[in-house]
Amino acid sequence: MHVEPDLAGASLLLAFEGWNDAGEAATHAARFVQRAIHSVPLAELDYEDYLDFTCRRPEVATGADGERVIHWPALAFRYGRVDTARELVVGIGVEPHLRWRAFCDEVADLVDALGIAQVVFLGAYLADVVYSRPVAVTGFASDLDRLAKIGVVPSSYAGPTGIIGVLADRLIRDGVELVSLWAGLPHYIDVAPNPRGSLALVQKLSAALDLRFDAAPLESEAAEFEDRISELVAGDPEIGEYVRRLKRREFAQ
């Protein structure tokens, strides 16, 4: 813990790099929120017991004094005020490789210690979708009525899950109010970050928590990204034909 503020009733936003973060849309959205609320450091969860450092290596950098510094991966939590009465905690980290149950125990303990009222997860996945269509957001929640109220279709996914699915299950069993939001992104566009996906997640996050962010910078970034991708598709006959097939299939449905 860097500080120990009184955050009773705050909400927690979580995003993880890796399997849960197609196009880096989820972590990009979370970092946008961190900046939007002028967040400051709150806490870090050390990954010593949870990462295989030959898969996700620490990074070396040169400090201001010329000395070499090792930066170790961590689940970093920051917090800031979103209005006169509410605060938001944002956690961004790497999906752990090891000991997921113990990792969930540590996050659950922090949620309890901070008096977190509700948790929102952000994720993104690859799908057969037309790149120029509005990004569809699906999800799950401890109360499915909340999804309907914010226009999110419940996910019907069944199969291998990531740390978000495992941690969400743990928190729900602990009685924590929870929403998980997932953006579906085109699998044939290998560009990251994908700000269109990030914008869709931030918009649904705003609705889920009844928050207002100045999304103009992200909207501008998303528009520029769409223009670049349109040029890429127009210049690649194979991708262009694939997109046309997707559109015909969509029309047929």
C-alpha positions as CSV (number, residue, x, y, z in Angstrom):
1,M,0.0,0.0,0.0
2,H,1.4,3.4,-1.0
3,V,-1.4,5.2,1.0
4,E,-4.4,4.1,3.0
5,P,-7.3,6.4,2.2
6,D,-10.8,6.0,3.4
7,L,-12.4,4.6,0.2
8,A,-15.6,2.9,1.6
9,G,-18.1,2.7,-1.1
10,A,-15.7,3.2,-4.0
11,S,-15.9,1.2,-7.2
12,L,-13.0,-0.9,-8.7
13,L,-12.2,-1.2,-12.4
14,L,-9.8,-4.0,-13.4
15,A,-8.2,-4.9,-16.7
16,F,-5.5,-7.5,-17.4
17,E,-3.0,-7.7,-20.3
18,G,-2.8,-10.9,-22.3
19,W,-5.5,-13.4,-23.2
20,N,-8.2,-11.1,-21.8
21,D,-7.1,-8.1,-23.8
22,A,-7.5,-8.4,-27.6
23,G,-6.1,-5.4,-29.4
24,E,-5.1,-4.0,-25.9
25,A,-8.5,-2.5,-25.9
26,A,-9.3,-3.2,-22.3
27,T,-6.0,-2.0,-20.8
28,H,-6.0,1.0,-23.1
29,A,-9.5,1.9,-21.9
30,A,-8.5,1.5,-18.2
31,R,-5.4,3.8,-18.7
32,F,-7.7,6.4,-20.3
33,V,-9.9,6.3,-17.2
34,Q,-6.9,6.6,-15.0
35,R,-5.9,9.8,-16.7
36,A,-9.5,11.1,-16.9
37,I,-9.8,10.9,-13.1
38,H,-6.3,12.3,-12.4
39,S,-5.5,9.1,-10.5
40,V,-2.6,8.7,-8.1
41,P,-0.8,5.5,-6.9
42,L,-2.7,3.4,-4.3
43,A,-1.2,-0.1,-4.1
44,E,0.7,-2.8,-5.9
45,L,0.4,-6.6,-5.9
46,D,3.8,-8.2,-6.3
47,Y,3.9,-10.8,-9.1
48,E,6.8,-12.8,-7.6
49,D,4.6,-15.8,-6.9
50,Y,2.3,-15.5,-9.9
51,L,4.4,-14.9,-13.1
52,D,6.8,-17.1,-15.0
53,F,9.4,-14.4,-15.7
54,T,10.8,-16.2,-18.7
55,C,7.4,-15.6,-20.3
56,R,6.9,-12.1,-19.1
57,R,10.3,-10.6,-18.3
58,P,11.1,-7.7,-16.1
59,E,12.4,-4.6,-18.0
60,V,15.7,-2.8,-17.5
61,A,16.0,1.0,-18.0
62,T,18.4,3.7,-17.3
63,G,17.5,6.1,-14.4
64,A,17.9,9.8,-14.3
65,D,21.3,9.4,-12.6
66,G,22.5,7.0,-15.2
67,E,22.1,3.8,-13.1
68,R,20.4,0.7,-14.5
69,V,17.0,0.1,-12.9
70,I,14.9,-3.1,-13.1
71,H,11.1,-2.6,-13.4
72,W,9.2,-5.7,-12.2
73,P,5.7,-6.4,-13.4
74,A,2.9,-5.7,-10.8
75,L,-0.8,-5.4,-10.6
76,A,-0.9,-1.6,-10.0
77,F,-3.8,0.1,-8.4
78,R,-4.5,3.9,-8.7
79,Y,-7.4,5.9,-7.5
80,G,-9.1,9.3,-8.1
81,R,-12.3,11.1,-7.5
82,V,-14.9,10.9,-10.3
83,D,-17.3,13.5,-8.8
84,T,-17.8,15.3,-5.5
85,A,-19.0,12.1,-3.7
86,R,-17.4,9.1,-5.4
87,E,-14.0,7.7,-5.9
88,L,-12.8,5.1,-8.4
89,V,-9.9,2.6,-8.1
90,V,-8.4,1.3,-11.3
91,G,-6.2,-1.8,-11.4
92,I,-4.1,-2.8,-14.4
93,G,-1.8,-5.8,-14.5
94,V,-0.7,-8.9,-16.4
95,E,-2.8,-12.1,-16.4
96,P,-0.9,-14.3,-13.9
97,H,0.7,-17.6,-15.1
98,L,0.7,-19.4,-11.7
99,R,-1.4,-19.9,-8.5
100,W,-4.6,-18.3,-9.7
101,R,-6.5,-19.2,-6.6
102,A,-4.0,-17.5,-4.3
103,F,-3.9,-14.5,-6.6
104,C,-7.7,-14.2,-6.4
105,D,-7.4,-14.5,-2.6
106,E,-5.1,-11.4,-2.5
107,V,-7.3,-9.3,-4.8
108,A,-10.4,-10.3,-2.8
109,D,-8.6,-9.3,0.4
110,L,-7.9,-5.9,-1.0
111,V,-11.5,-5.5,-2.2
112,D,-12.6,-6.2,1.3
113,A,-10.0,-4.0,3.0
114,L,-10.9,-1.0,0.8
115,G,-14.6,-1.5,1.3
116,I,-15.2,-1.7,-2.5
117,A,-18.9,-1.5,-3.3
118,Q,-18.7,-2.9,-6.8
119,V,-16.2,-4.2,-9.4
120,V,-16.2,-3.8,-13.1
121,F,-13.9,-5.9,-15.4
122,L,-12.9,-4.8,-18.9
123,G,-12.0,-7.4,-21.5
124,A,-11.8,-7.8,-25.3
125,Y,-11.9,-10.8,-27.6
126,L,-11.3,-11.5,-31.3
127,A,-14.4,-12.3,-33.5
128,D,-15.8,-12.4,-37.0
129,V,-17.0,-8.8,-37.1
130,V,-17.0,-6.1,-39.7
131,Y,-14.3,-3.6,-38.6
132,S,-16.4,-0.5,-39.5
133,R,-19.5,-1.5,-37.6
134,P,-20.1,-0.2,-34.0
135,V,-18.1,-2.4,-31.6
136,A,-20.5,-4.8,-29.9
137,V,-20.1,-5.2,-26.1
138,T,-21.3,-8.3,-24.3
139,G,-20.8,-9.4,-20.7
140,F,-22.0,-11.0,-17.5
141,A,-22.9,-9.6,-14.1
142,S,-23.9,-10.6,-10.6
143,D,-27.3,-9.1,-11.5
144,L,-28.3,-9.7,-15.1
145,D,-30.8,-6.9,-15.0
146,R,-27.9,-4.4,-14.9
147,L,-26.8,-5.6,-18.3
148,A,-30.2,-5.0,-19.8
149,K,-30.3,-1.5,-18.4
150,I,-27.0,-0.5,-20.1
151,G,-27.8,-2.3,-23.4
152,V,-25.3,-5.1,-23.0
153,V,-26.1,-8.6,-24.3
154,P,-25.3,-11.4,-21.9
155,S,-22.4,-13.5,-23.0
156,S,-23.2,-17.1,-24.1
157,Y,-19.5,-18.1,-24.2
158,A,-18.5,-21.5,-22.9
159,G,-15.0,-22.7,-22.9
160,P,-11.5,-21.9,-21.6
161,T,-11.5,-18.9,-19.3
162,G,-9.0,-16.3,-18.2
163,I,-8.2,-14.7,-14.9
164,I,-11.2,-12.3,-15.3
165,G,-13.6,-15.3,-15.3
166,V,-11.9,-16.9,-12.3
167,L,-11.6,-13.8,-10.3
168,A,-15.2,-12.7,-11.1
169,D,-16.5,-16.1,-9.9
170,R,-14.6,-15.7,-6.6
171,L,-15.8,-12.1,-6.0
172,I,-19.4,-13.0,-6.8
173,R,-19.3,-15.9,-4.3
174,D,-18.0,-13.3,-1.8
175,G,-21.1,-11.3,-2.4
176,V,-19.5,-8.5,-4.4
177,E,-21.6,-6.6,-6.9
178,L,-19.9,-7.2,-10.3
179,V,-20.2,-6.4,-14.0
180,S,-17.8,-7.7,-16.7
181,L,-17.8,-5.9,-20.1
182,W,-16.2,-7.4,-23.3
183,A,-15.6,-5.8,-26.6
184,G,-15.7,-7.9,-29.8
185,L,-12.9,-6.9,-32.2
186,P,-12.1,-8.0,-35.8
187,H,-9.6,-10.9,-35.7
188,Y,-8.1,-9.9,-39.1
189,I,-6.9,-6.4,-37.9
190,D,-3.7,-7.1,-36.0
191,V,-3.2,-3.5,-34.7
192,A,-2.9,-2.5,-31.0
193,P,-4.1,-0.6,-29.2
194,N,-7.6,-0.6,-30.7
195,P,-9.2,2.7,-29.5
196,R,-12.5,1.8,-31.1
197,G,-12.8,-1.1,-28.7
198,S,-11.6,1.0,-25.8
199,L,-14.2,3.7,-26.6
200,A,-17.0,1.2,-26.6
201,L,-15.9,-0.2,-23.3
202,V,-15.6,3.3,-21.7
203,Q,-19.1,4.2,-22.9
204,K,-20.6,1.0,-21.3
205,L,-18.5,1.6,-18.2
206,S,-19.9,5.1,-17.9
207,A,-23.4,3.7,-18.1
208,A,-22.7,0.8,-15.7
209,L,-21.4,3.1,-13.0
210,D,-23.4,6.2,-13.9
211,L,-20.2,8.2,-14.5
212,R,-19.3,10.9,-16.9
213,F,-15.9,11.1,-18.6
214,D,-14.7,13.6,-21.2
215,A,-14.3,11.0,-23.9
216,A,-13.4,13.5,-26.6
217,P,-9.7,12.5,-26.8
218,L,-10.6,8.8,-27.1
219,E,-13.3,9.6,-29.7
220,S,-10.8,11.5,-31.8
221,E,-8.3,8.6,-31.4
222,A,-10.9,6.1,-32.4
223,A,-11.9,8.1,-35.5
224,E,-8.3,8.4,-36.7
225,F,-7.8,4.7,-36.1
226,E,-10.9,3.8,-38.2
227,D,-9.5,6.0,-41.1
228,R,-6.2,4.1,-40.9
229,I,-7.8,0.7,-40.9
230,S,-10.1,1.7,-43.8
231,E,-7.0,2.5,-45.8
232,L,-5.4,-0.7,-44.8
233,V,-8.4,-2.8,-45.8
234,A,-8.7,-0.8,-49.1
235,G,-5.1,-1.6,-49.9
236,D,-5.2,-5.3,-49.2
237,P,-7.4,-7.3,-51.7
238,E,-7.5,-10.4,-49.5
239,I,-8.7,-8.6,-46.4
240,G,-11.1,-6.5,-48.5
241,E,-12.7,-9.6,-49.9
242,Y,-13.0,-11.2,-46.5
243,V,-14.7,-8.1,-45.2
244,R,-17.2,-8.2,-48.1
245,R,-18.0,-11.8,-47.3
246,L,-18.6,-10.8,-43.7
247,K,-21.0,-8.1,-44.8
248,R,-22.9,-10.4,-47.1
249,R,-23.2,-12.9,-44.3
250,E,-24.4,-10.2,-41.9
251,F,-27.0,-9.0,-44.4
252,A,-28.3,-12.6,-45.0
253,Q,-28.9,-13.0,-41.3
